[in-house]
Amino acid sequence: MAEALPECYHGAMSKRECEELLGRKNKDGAYLIRESETIQGALCLCVYKQKVVYTYRILQAHNGNYTLLTSGGVQETYFKTLGDLIRNYKRRNQGLALHLRHAMKKKTPMLIQPPRRLDIRPGVSAGVSAGVSAGVSTGVSAGVSGGRDVALPEEENDYENDPSADYVEVLPD
């Protein structure tokens, strides 16, 4: 089973983009993981401390374990997952400029889904739209009435979305 990437993993990101993102957060101990620009297959653990971003290279061994690239003479520590590596470096005095404190979560684009087509059932009242003052009836509802979906009346179809048309005309931008 493949390991799930940690929420602080940002994928392909330049060093400059990383520094700008962590700089906007402006919290000592803020960190993220990104792909290395210079070593294919390597990752970078980037940690913010006093307006400086410290970058540590994460390498993956042939057996799948992860380690931070260390200087000569320093024993490497291996971790089964990136999550284990992060948990370790959240502890103080593990060799980083500052222990990990604030994960910079990657913001994912919202999924845009087409609107559901709601069906009108005979005998279901449309009610009054929420937010409309009492005593003013609109005849349509923008919400839910009695726990059931209520459809809004459709506007006339335009030529591009006419369901009875044999073709759809695509106009240039």
GIKA-V992207 format. One record per backbone hydrogen bond with DSSP energy under -0.5 kcal/mol. NH is the residue of the N-H (numbers start at 1). CO is the residue of the C=O. Records with the same first field share a line. If there is no record, write none. Layout:
BEGIN
NH->CO / CO
END
This chain:
BEGIN
9->6
10->33
13->11
18->14
19->15
20->16
21->17
22->18
23->19
24->20
25->21
26->22
29->48
30->27
31->102
32->46
33->8
34->44
35->11
36->42
40->38
42->39
43->58
44->34
45->56
46->32 / 44
47->54
48->30
49->52
52->49
54->47 / 52
56->45
58->43
59->57 / 67
61->59 / 65
64->61
66->79
67->59
69->57
74->71
75->73
79->66
85->81
86->82
87->83
88->84
89->85
90->86 / 87
91->88
100->89
101->29
102->29
103->101
104->31
105->103
106->7
108->106
113->111
118->116
121->119
124->121
125->123
129->140
132->129
136->133
137->135
145->148
146->144
148->145
150->143
161->158
162->159
163->161
165->162
171->169
END
